[in-house]
Amino acid sequence: MRARTAATALAMLAACALCFNALAQPRRPSSQHPVLGTWQWTDSRNGCTEVYDFRPDGTAPVVSGDERTDNTYTISETPDAQGFYTLTLFTVKDHGGKDCGGDETDNTSMENVVYLLFEPKFTEFIICSEPRVDACFGPLRRVRR
């Protein structure tokens, strides 16, 4: 009976490891996706800067104040009817430090879903916690493509 319980537990651990690995694997956006590139925002309240580098391979290193994180991301290929793109960011590794919000939480293995709304020329976007403009910060400005 113990062997069966151990085998079941081992199978469950293997399944969890596969799920975690799947979450951490980047999915590449199309090569023409407007999010690709490096974006920057500075909080006018405290002068703190955030930099997001959305790479073609589906990875996105982020620097927020003193915090640096390694992330993977997926993003909808087209916006919804209101113009929002859905972005899912998975933190593979949080290297520590205080972010621009004053938080020092280790976000390793956390997933965050946000909504991006680009201006018409795709040189700026806002990040929203919900797909509505009153739940946003920014704009983030394109530093390079």
N, C-alpha and C positions, 0 to 999 in steps of 0.2 A: 504494500500500500504506500509506503514512504517513497519508493522508487517512482510510482505513478504520480504522486504529489510533486516530487522534485522535477519530474519531466514536464508536468503541466506548468509549474512555476518557471522553468527554463524556457518553455515555449512562449509564455506570456512576456518574459523579459526580451526575448528575441523579437517578438512582434512590436513591442514598445520601441526597441532600438531602431527597427525598420521605419516606424512612423516618424520618429525624431529625425532620422536621416532624410526622409522624404520632405519634411518641413524645411530642413536646412539646404536642400538642393535648389539652386536658382533655376528659374525658367526665363529664358531669354525673351525680351520684348522684340518687336519688329525693329529692324535697323533704322526705320524712319520715325520711331515713336518720339513725340515731343519731350518726354521726360529725360531722355538721354542727355547726359552732360553734368556739369558741376553747377550747383545752385547755392546761393548765399543769402542769408537774412541776418540783420543785426537788430536786436530788440532795443527800441528807442528808450525804454524805461531804465535799462541797466547797462547798455552798450555791449551786451554779450552777443557773440556771433555764432551762428550755426552754418555748417557747410555740408551739403548732401552731394555725393558723387554717384549718380546713377549710371552704372556701366552697362555696356551691351551684353555682358555675360550673366546679367541678373544679380550682380552683387552691388552693394551700396554702402561703402564706408561713410560714416557720419561723425562729424565733430560738432559737439554742442558745448560751448564753454570749455571746461577742462576735461570733459568726458569724450572718449573715443569708442565707437562701436563698429564691429564688423557685422554686416547684415546681408541678407538675401531679400529679394523683392519680386513681387508679381504686380502687374498693373493691367487694367483693362485696356484692350487695344483701341476702343472707341469710347467716347464719353456717353453718359446717360442722356436722357431727354433734357435735363437741366444744364448739361455741359460738364458734369463732374466725372473724373476718372477715379476708379476705385484702386487704391494702392494698399497692398498688404506687405508689411515690412516685418521680417523675422530676424531677431537679434541672435546671431550665432555666438558672438562673444562681446561682452561689455568689459572694456579694459579699465573701467573705474573713472573716478573724478566727478566733480559737481557739474551738472548740465545747466543750461541757461535758465531753467526753471528753479534752480537751487536744489534739485534732487540728486542724491547720490546712490539711489537704488541700483542694484545689479540687475540689469534687464536681460541677461543671458537666457536664451531659450524662450523669450517672450515674443508674442506676435501682436502686431498693432495694425488695425485697419483704419485708414484715413481716406479723405476725398480731396482730390486736387482739382482746382479750377484755374485754367490758364487764361491769360488775356489773349486777344485775337492774334497777335504776332508771335506768340509762344516764347516771349522773352522774360515773362514773369508768371508766377502762379501763387495761389494761396493754398494753405493746408487747412483742412477742416475736419473736425471730429465727427461731424454729421454732414450729409450732403445739403447744406444750406449756408448761405454767406454770413450769418450771424454767429457761427461757431468756428471761426477761422483765425489764423494768424498769418502774417506775411505782409507784403509779398516777398517771395524769394525771387532773386534776380539771377539770370543766367550769367555765370562767370566764363564758361567755355562750353562748347559743344563736344 
